[in-house]
Every structure is written in C-alpha cells, then in structure tokens.
Amino acid sequence: MNKSELIDSIAKTSGLTKTDSAKALDAFVSSVCSALKSGDDIRLVGFGTFSTSKRAATTAINPRTRQPVKVAARKVAKFKAGKTLQSVVNSKK
C-alpha cells in the first residue's frame, strides 16, 4: 500500500474527504518525526511504539574497493509492534 492508497483507505474508513485524510496523515507523520527528533517516544497502545536508539560508530568494508570505511555514530528510528497489531497480523482470515 502506498501513500495515496492509504489516504483513500483513511477517507473511506473515517468518512473524511481525501484532502482532509491527506492532511491528517501528513500531520501524523510530521508529529512523529518531530517527537523522534527531540528524543521522545510515541506509544500507541495496541498499535506499537515509535522510538529512537543510538547506533555506535563502526568500521565497514566498501565492497567495490575492499577498503575499510568508517561509519559515524547515529540515531536510528525503530518501531515495535503492539500486542493487538501482532495478533491482527498473525490471525488466520
């Protein structure tokens, strides 16, 4: 499912217009990005948790040149599915 299909699904399910659904989705994504950037976690009970973690600096190998390359430390975004989401995904239809 791509973004436009998700917007269509939100509009159909919620009764909102496609324009309002797109605004709601964009607002959600923007809010999640802002919260993660500031170091906050987002917990949606039953759905899951968006969080960040620190990845340490490391050395990798460039596959083309076989030379070592330093990879800087960074923060990475993570999502852990909640219990309800897991049960929906794993349920038999």
C-alpha positions in Angstrom: 0.0 0.0 0.0 1.4 3.4 -1.0 0.6 6.8 0.5 -2.3 7.6 -1.9 -3.9 4.2 -1.2 -3.5 4.8 2.5 -5.2 8.2 2.1 -8.0 6.5 0.2 -8.4 3.9 2.9 -8.4 6.5 5.7 -11.0 8.6 3.8 -13.3 5.5 3.2 -13.0 4.3 6.8 -13.3 7.7 8.6 -15.8 9.4 6.3 -13.3 12.3 5.8 -12.6 13.7 2.4 -9.4 12.7 0.7 -8.0 16.2 1.2 -8.7 16.0 5.0 -7.3 12.5 5.2 -4.1 13.6 3.4 -3.8 16.5 5.9 -4.3 14.2 8.8 -1.8 11.7 7.6 0.8 14.4 6.9 0.1 15.9 10.4 0.7 12.4 11.9 3.9 11.8 10.1 5.1 15.3 10.9 4.3 14.9 14.6 6.1 11.5 14.8 9.2 12.9 13.1 9.2 15.9 15.4 8.9 13.8 18.5 11.5 11.3 17.4 13.9 14.2 16.5 13.5 15.6 20.0 14.2 12.2 21.6 10.7 11.4 22.7 8.9 8.0 22.2 5.4 7.7 20.8 3.3 4.9 22.3 0.1 4.0 20.7 -1.5 1.3 22.9 -2.3 -1.8 20.9 -0.6 -0.5 17.8 3.0 0.0 18.7 5.9 2.2 19.8 8.0 4.5 17.7 11.4 5.2 19.3 15.0 6.0 18.6 18.2 4.3 19.6 21.8 5.2 19.3 24.0 3.2 16.9 27.7 3.2 17.7 30.4 4.2 15.2 31.8 1.2 13.4 34.1 0.3 10.5 32.6 -1.3 7.4 34.1 -2.6 4.2 33.5 -1.0 0.8 32.5 -4.0 -1.3 33.9 -2.4 -4.5 37.3 -1.4 -3.2 37.6 -3.7 -0.2 38.9 -0.8 1.8 37.7 -0.1 5.3 35.3 2.8 5.7 34.4 4.5 9.0 30.6 4.7 9.7 29.8 7.5 12.1 27.6 7.1 15.2 24.0 8.0 14.6 20.4 7.7 15.9 18.1 5.3 14.2 14.3 5.2 14.2 12.6 2.0 15.5 9.1 0.6 15.6 7.9 -2.2 17.8 4.5 -3.6 17.1 2.0 -3.8 19.9 0.1 -6.8 21.1 -3.1 -6.0 19.2 -1.3 -5.3 15.9 0.7 -8.5 16.2 -2.5 -10.6 16.8 -4.2 -9.0 13.8 -1.2 -9.7 11.6 -0.9 -13.3 12.8 -4.6 -14.1 12.8 -6.0 -16.5 10.2 -8.5 -15.0 7.8 
